[in-house]
Amino acid sequence: MDFQFLGTSSGTPTTTRNVTGLALRGPAGGWSLVDCGEGTQHRILQTTLSLHDLRAVFVTHLHGDHCYGLPGLLASAGMQNRTATLAIVGPPPLWRFLEGVMATTELGLPYALDFIPIAELAGKAVLPDLAVDAIALSHRMPSYAFRFTERAVERKLDAARLRAAGIAPGPAWGDLQRGVDVVLQDGRVLRADDWLLAPRKARTIIVGGDNDDPGLLLDAARTADVLIHEATYTEAVLQKVGPGPMHSSALRTARAAAAAGVPNLVLTHFSPRYQEGDGPLSLAALEAEARGVYGGNLFLARDFDRYVLERDGVCRRHVPA
Amino acid sequence: MDFQFLGTSSGTPTTTRNVTGLALRGPAGGWSLVDCGEGTQHRILQTTLSLHDLRAVFVTHLHGDHCYGLPGLLASAGMQNRTATLAIVGPPPLWRFLEGVMATTELGLPYALDFIPIAELAGKAVLPDLAVDAIALSHRMPSYAFRFTERAVERKLDAARLRAAGIAPGPAWGDLQRGVDVVLQDGRVLRADDWLLAPRKARTIIVGGDNDDPGLLLDAARTADVLIHEATYTEAVLQKVGPGPMHSSALRTARAAAAAGVPNLVLTHFSPRYQEGDGPLSLAALEAEARGVYGGNLFLARDFDRYVLERDGVCRRHVPA
């Protein structure tokens, strides 16, 4: 599984960071987009991603910096002659937003949109390779995290035990690997389930929307490999700004991640006031604040950074050359 | 007067061209935006333009590549604490588009929007320094050109004739320059109007929206200094694509400009199929086609190119360093 940041700024774009967008790839082909701030399609032009391979768009909440890029992205996919149905998952106002924009701007698409309200997500198989569910967060409007979990996790044959039982590699091994029970020539019956090792843990990535209470993700994060969550401010700035915007600080997000024991934490959605360099309004300050309370693998997202989550749960950043 | 292109691609952005947006400055301070495709605010971040100084937004028509950047631009101006009322001029669906987006995405602004439907533009003084009127074009939906004309054109004193009449430079000259009639000590009455030279021609710039019939601008262009108009295709591609999209070719636009005798023609809104270099799908091909029929000053717009229209009507391109 891997994910690539298309925007990591909160509210407004900067010269180096766009507003929110994240491309997520599961083990099967194609990709999903989580949030689609204005200019997401421009970011996509600078990656290897194609709008033809986009399977679904998940929108965490309806603030403009998370959805104003969607109409233009849909229009461009149409101009590129996309024909495959596109799933759109989000809070119900998302559909009203899109219908209104499409009607007033006479946007016709050569493909269908399949809108799935978040409340109906549980029963839908939106993606072939990833199960998706949503977790309600706390923000100025309904906001959600999406949890993506591998559906099929391969089981390996217990080769050592097969050999010890005198069963040499052959067609029986293949059947067992595929989950098919086998009757040997000597009459022994081998039930596939008995000869397959316990499956590895299915990989899980949580992508949060805007949220001032990261503790809401505590339960979900306990079994996740990666938590991607906003850290709009340092705690000092959050205290100064006050609770009105309903965002998290690096401190609060990192504390929740530490409490959940999630091994990989990726912070994003930084206020434009935070710049490179040092000082209290730097990314370094955000990072230091999080490191003070979180001992896992900590990353601060930058636009275009791509992360790979390996089968063994190791998460690595691949900074583009 | 000057204008700067923020986007010159039709339909979808490319890696070098954004969708349509044009910044226009008159002789007074502040600036206006004509069209606001997605990513216009990102372009603005790379210029010296400030959303605080934006006086008005003019939208030629409601296709997404001309208006999908407006909600995000309005939101960012709000986050930058703009307080001045912003005029928004466009076809009536523009207001429904904005109202729908603002309602569904809970976009509140700390400044007022003054929506002026194009039909009511005639009676409004939207800009202090430029008179603006709209001319209906021909496209798949209602589309307009905006004509910007200097309001106040300074008149110079006829200094030679004043001196010949024995009236030496002094307070009387200042009064006459300001249009105030003067009674000299010798009893002579000088009417200001008699001693001011004829005003120079007011500068006029026409900015067209999408349009398959540039001849509709013939009358207006006859008295304009600059015509900025789409040339989406070469004529050969337009013939191949057919009339459905209702765009102009470089040939058709240049022919109309030649017929009107407009001294400066700036082509823009190029299909993404046209690239740098040569060959039939190059900007050079678009340029050659226009030059074949138009003998005035011809320019092909590129993103960020800024043009200055001097008081004497000379138009020059200032390519940023």
Interface residues (C-beta under 8 A of the other chain):
Chain A: G11 T12 P13 T14 T15 N18 V19 G37 E38 G39 Q41 H42 L45 Q46 L62 H63 G64 D65 C67 Y68 G69 P71 G72 A75 S76 M79 Q80 P93 L94 R96 F97 G100 V101 T104 T105 E106 L107 R140 M141
Chain B: G11 T12 P13 T14 T15 N18 V19 G37 E38 G39 Q41 H42 L45 Q46 L62 H63 G64 D65 C67 Y68 G69 P71 G72 A75 S76 M79 Q80 P93 L94 R96 F97 G100 V101 T104 T105 E106 L107 R140 M141
